[in-house]
Amino acid sequence: MPELPEVEVVRRGLERWTTGRTVASAEVLHPRSVRRHAEGPADFAGRLAKRTMLAPRRRGKYLWIPLRDEEDEAPGEAVLAHLGMSGQLLVGEPDREREKHLRVRVEFDDDGLDLRFVDQRTFGHLMVADLVPDAFDGRALVPGPIVHIAADPLEDAFDAEAFYRALRRRRTGIKRALLDQSLISGVGNIYADEALWRARLHWARPTETMSRADAARVLEAAREVMAAALEVGGTSFDSLYVNVNGESGYFERSLDAYGRRDEPCRRCGSPIRRDEFMNRSSYSCPVCQPRPRRARY
């Protein structure tokens, strides 16, 4: 599933190609892709028509595009998107061939590039949602359905001290905490492993034993690895994650832990270990990231 860097790459592409453009029409080709828009596909399409898209925003793995009517000074609604496992937001010439898994198509009144939501597995979704005050930054607005999601580590609104205090209360393993979107958003399986490798912490380290220095080290590592991934377009393990121009990222070539079972650790040379974790995998170095005596799985 795309994580924060991959979604941010898409957001930046949308910012370039959709900001300030007015929607002429929208077409929903698969109702599942707007299943969370309670009023249905026709209402979704109608709520986009003749409205101007403003600069897109992102929190964690969600992104949204505020919508403005001509008579409104400020946006009251936004298109909220979650890419799921295989969702793609693509821009291109409107007369190009339709993709096999095209789900939603948006045309603009300037007859320029169109916007398409392509999703092979249909786990992603789009909806139009009301904007409400942000629980973490009272000056900002966020879509109502994600108001409960924590700020992500690249946001100014992220509170490192609150994160540390919440960690100490959780009584769980540090990786489980990093995947908890009510505590910190945008971190998934790949970047959790990468951040913990950089911080030299085992994924089962009990959160109640974390010091402020430990928490700060994990946060700094998460920010570093996400920034590095952003520079090269994110991580693409298959053709399903691409930017708005259909191009893959290549940060997977720089991964230090994730997916490197039995390969030498780039720090000490020990074989990277793979453990089962929440029906997925965790990768770590047995020497640089020793298993704690009181592990929490």
C-alpha positions as CSV (number, residue, x, y, z in Angstrom):
1,M,0.0,0.0,0.0
2,P,1.3,3.5,-0.8
3,E,2.7,5.2,2.3
4,L,3.3,8.9,3.0
5,P,6.1,9.5,0.5
6,E,4.2,7.9,-2.4
7,V,1.0,9.8,-1.6
8,E,3.0,13.1,-1.3
9,V,4.6,12.5,-4.7
10,V,1.0,12.2,-6.2
11,R,-0.1,15.3,-4.3
12,R,2.8,17.3,-5.8
13,G,1.9,16.2,-9.2
14,L,-1.8,17.1,-8.8
15,E,-0.8,20.5,-7.4
16,R,1.0,21.2,-10.7
17,W,-1.7,20.0,-13.0
18,T,-5.1,20.5,-11.3
19,T,-4.8,23.6,-9.1
20,G,-7.0,26.5,-10.3
21,R,-8.8,24.4,-12.9
22,T,-12.6,24.2,-13.1
23,V,-14.3,20.8,-13.6
24,A,-16.5,20.5,-16.6
25,S,-17.8,17.1,-15.9
26,A,-17.1,13.9,-13.9
27,E,-17.9,10.3,-14.9
28,V,-18.0,7.4,-12.4
29,L,-17.4,4.1,-14.3
30,H,-17.3,1.8,-11.2
31,P,-19.6,2.5,-8.2
32,R,-17.2,0.8,-5.8
33,S,-14.7,3.5,-6.2
34,V,-17.1,6.0,-4.7
35,R,-18.7,3.6,-2.2
36,R,-17.9,5.9,0.7
37,H,-19.8,8.8,-0.9
38,A,-23.1,7.9,0.7
39,E,-25.3,9.8,-1.8
40,G,-24.0,7.6,-4.7
41,P,-22.1,8.0,-8.0
42,A,-24.5,10.5,-9.6
43,D,-24.3,12.9,-6.6
44,F,-20.5,12.5,-6.5
45,A,-20.2,13.5,-10.2
46,G,-22.7,16.4,-9.7
47,R,-20.8,17.8,-6.7
48,L,-17.6,18.2,-8.8
49,A,-19.2,19.8,-11.9
50,K,-18.5,23.6,-12.3
51,R,-16.3,23.8,-9.2
52,T,-12.7,24.9,-9.1
53,M,-10.0,22.6,-7.7
54,L,-7.6,24.3,-5.2
55,A,-4.2,23.2,-4.1
56,P,-4.3,19.6,-2.9
57,R,-3.3,18.7,0.6
58,R,-2.3,15.5,2.4
59,R,-2.3,13.9,5.8
60,G,-0.6,10.6,6.1
61,K,-1.9,8.3,3.3
62,Y,-4.9,10.5,2.5
63,L,-5.0,13.4,0.1
64,W,-7.7,15.9,-0.7
65,I,-8.5,18.6,-3.2
66,P,-10.5,21.5,-1.8
67,L,-13.4,22.6,-4.1
68,R,-14.6,26.2,-4.5
69,D,-17.7,27.6,-6.1
70,E,-17.5,31.0,-7.9
71,E,-19.5,32.7,-5.1
72,D,-17.5,31.2,-2.2
73,E,-14.6,32.9,-0.6
74,A,-13.4,29.7,1.0
75,P,-13.8,26.1,0.2
76,G,-16.4,24.1,2.2
77,E,-15.9,20.7,0.6
78,A,-13.1,18.6,-0.9
79,V,-12.5,15.5,-2.9
80,L,-11.0,13.0,-0.5
81,A,-8.9,10.2,-1.9
82,H,-7.3,7.1,-0.5
83,L,-5.3,5.1,-3.0
84,G,-5.7,1.7,-1.3
85,M,-3.5,-1.0,-2.7
86,S,-3.5,-0.1,-6.3
87,G,-5.1,3.3,-6.9
88,Q,-3.6,5.7,-9.3
89,L,-4.5,9.4,-10.0
90,L,-3.3,10.1,-13.5
91,V,-3.3,13.2,-15.7
92,G,-3.0,13.0,-19.5
93,E,-4.4,14.0,-22.9
94,P,-8.2,13.6,-22.7
95,D,-8.4,11.6,-26.0
96,R,-5.9,8.9,-25.0
97,E,-7.1,5.3,-24.7
98,R,-9.1,4.5,-21.6
99,E,-7.2,2.4,-19.1
100,K,-8.5,-1.2,-18.4
101,H,-9.2,-0.3,-14.8
102,L,-10.4,3.2,-15.2
103,R,-12.9,4.0,-12.4
104,V,-13.5,7.8,-12.4
105,R,-12.7,10.4,-15.0
106,V,-12.7,14.2,-14.6
107,E,-12.7,16.7,-17.5
108,F,-11.9,20.4,-17.1
109,D,-13.5,23.4,-18.9
110,D,-10.2,24.4,-20.4
111,D,-10.1,21.2,-22.6
112,G,-6.6,20.5,-21.2
113,L,-5.3,17.3,-19.5
114,D,-7.9,15.2,-17.8
115,L,-7.7,13.5,-14.4
116,R,-8.4,9.8,-14.0
117,F,-8.7,7.4,-11.1
118,V,-7.4,4.0,-12.1
119,D,-7.6,1.2,-9.6
120,Q,-7.1,-2.5,-10.4
121,R,-8.1,-3.9,-7.1
122,T,-10.8,-1.3,-6.2
123,F,-9.6,-1.0,-2.6
124,G,-9.1,2.7,-3.0
125,H,-11.9,5.3,-3.0
126,L,-12.9,8.9,-3.7
127,M,-15.6,10.9,-2.0
128,V,-16.7,14.5,-1.6
129,A,-16.6,15.5,2.1
130,D,-17.2,18.5,4.2
131,L,-14.2,20.4,5.5
132,V,-14.1,20.8,9.3
133,P,-11.6,22.4,11.8
134,D,-8.4,20.3,12.2
135,A,-8.1,18.8,15.6
136,F,-4.3,19.2,15.5
137,D,-4.1,22.6,13.9
138,G,-7.1,24.9,14.6
139,R,-6.2,27.2,11.8
140,A,-6.6,24.5,9.1
141,L,-9.5,22.6,7.7
142,V,-9.5,18.8,7.0
143,P,-12.2,16.5,5.5
144,G,-14.5,15.3,8.3
145,P,-14.0,11.6,7.7
146,I,-10.3,11.9,8.6
147,V,-10.4,14.4,11.4
148,H,-9.5,11.7,13.9
149,I,-6.3,10.8,12.0
150,A,-3.1,12.0,13.7
151,A,-0.8,14.5,12.1
152,D,2.1,13.0,10.2
153,P,5.8,13.5,11.0
154,L,6.4,15.9,8.1
155,E,3.6,18.3,9.2
156,D,4.2,21.4,11.2
157,A,1.2,20.4,13.3
158,F,3.0,17.2,14.5
159,D,3.6,17.4,18.3
160,A,6.7,15.4,19.2
161,E,6.1,15.7,22.9
162,A,2.5,14.5,22.6
163,F,3.8,11.6,20.5
164,Y,6.3,10.6,23.2
165,R,3.7,10.7,26.0
166,A,1.3,8.6,23.9
167,L,4.0,6.1,23.2
168,R,4.6,5.6,26.9
169,R,0.9,5.0,27.5
170,R,0.4,2.5,24.7
171,R,2.1,-0.5,26.2
172,T,2.7,-2.2,22.9
173,G,5.6,-2.8,20.5
174,I,7.2,0.3,18.8
175,K,6.3,-0.9,15.3
176,R,2.7,-1.4,16.2
177,A,2.7,2.1,17.6
178,L,4.2,3.5,14.4
179,L,1.4,1.9,12.4
180,D,-1.3,3.3,14.6
181,Q,-2.8,6.1,12.5
182,S,-4.4,7.7,15.6
183,L,-0.9,8.2,17.0
184,I,1.1,9.1,13.9
185,S,-0.1,8.9,10.3
186,G,1.5,8.0,7.1
187,V,3.9,5.4,8.3
188,G,3.4,1.9,6.9
189,N,5.2,-1.4,7.0
190,I,8.1,-0.4,4.7
191,Y,9.0,2.9,6.3
192,A,8.5,1.6,9.8
193,D,11.1,-1.0,9.2
194,E,13.4,1.5,7.6
195,A,13.1,4.0,10.4
196,L,13.7,1.4,13.1
197,W,16.8,0.2,11.3
198,R,18.2,3.7,11.2
199,A,17.3,4.2,14.8
200,R,18.8,0.9,15.8
201,L,15.6,-0.2,17.6
202,H,14.0,-3.6,17.4
203,W,10.4,-3.6,16.2
204,A,9.1,-5.4,19.4
205,R,10.7,-2.8,21.8
206,P,8.0,-2.1,24.4
207,T,6.9,1.5,24.1
208,E,6.6,2.0,27.8
209,T,10.4,1.6,28.0
210,M,11.1,4.3,25.3
211,S,13.0,7.4,26.5
212,R,12.5,10.8,25.0
213,A,15.8,10.3,23.2
214,D,14.5,7.0,21.8
215,A,11.3,8.6,20.6
216,A,13.2,11.5,19.0
217,R,15.6,9.1,17.3
218,V,12.7,7.2,15.7
219,L,11.0,10.4,14.6
220,E,14.2,11.8,13.1
221,A,14.8,8.5,11.3
222,A,11.2,8.4,9.9
223,R,11.6,11.9,8.6
224,E,15.0,11.2,7.1
225,V,13.9,8.0,5.2
226,M,10.7,9.6,4.0
227,A,12.5,12.7,2.7
228,A,15.0,10.4,0.9
229,A,12.2,8.5,-0.7
230,L,10.5,11.7,-1.8
231,E,13.6,12.7,-3.7
232,V,13.4,9.6,-5.9
233,G,9.7,9.4,-6.3
234,G,8.8,6.9,-3.6
235,T,9.0,3.1,-3.5
236,S,7.6,1.0,-6.3
237,F,7.7,-2.8,-6.0
238,D,5.4,-3.3,-9.0
239,S,3.7,-1.2,-11.7
240,L,0.7,-0.4,-9.5
241,Y,2.3,2.6,-7.7
242,V,3.1,5.4,-10.1
243,N,3.0,9.2,-10.0
244,V,0.5,11.3,-11.9
245,N,2.4,10.9,-15.1
246,G,2.5,7.1,-14.8
247,E,6.2,7.0,-13.7
248,S,7.5,4.6,-11.0
249,G,9.6,5.6,-8.0
250,Y,12.9,3.8,-7.3
251,F,13.6,4.1,-3.6
252,E,13.4,0.3,-3.3
253,R,17.0,0.3,-4.5
254,S,18.0,2.2,-1.4
255,L,16.1,0.2,1.3
256,D,18.3,-0.9,4.2
257,A,16.0,-3.5,5.8
258,Y,12.6,-4.0,4.2
259,G,12.6,-7.0,1.8
260,R,16.3,-7.8,2.3
261,R,16.1,-11.1,4.1
262,D,19.5,-12.8,4.4
263,E,21.2,-10.0,2.7
264,P,24.1,-8.3,4.6
265,C,23.3,-5.4,6.9
266,R,24.7,-2.3,5.4
267,R,26.2,-1.3,8.8
268,C,27.6,-4.5,10.2
269,G,27.3,-7.2,7.5
270,S,25.0,-9.5,9.5
271,P,22.2,-11.2,7.5
272,I,19.0,-9.3,7.7
273,R,16.3,-11.2,9.6
274,R,12.7,-11.6,8.7
275,D,10.0,-12.1,11.4
276,E,6.3,-12.7,11.0
277,F,4.4,-9.6,12.1
278,M,0.6,-9.0,12.0
279,N,0.2,-11.3,9.0
280,R,3.0,-9.4,7.3
281,S,6.8,-9.2,7.8
282,S,9.3,-7.3,9.8
283,Y,12.9,-7.0,8.7
284,S,15.7,-6.1,11.1
285,C,19.4,-6.6,11.8
286,P,19.9,-9.1,14.7
287,V,23.1,-7.3,15.7
288,C,22.3,-3.6,15.2
289,Q,18.7,-4.1,16.4
290,P,18.9,-6.7,19.2
291,R,15.6,-8.3,20.4
292,P,14.6,-6.8,23.8
293,R,14.3,-9.1,26.8
294,R,10.7,-8.0,27.3
295,A,9.4,-7.9,23.7
296,R,5.9,-6.9,22.8
297,Y,4.6,-8.6,19.7
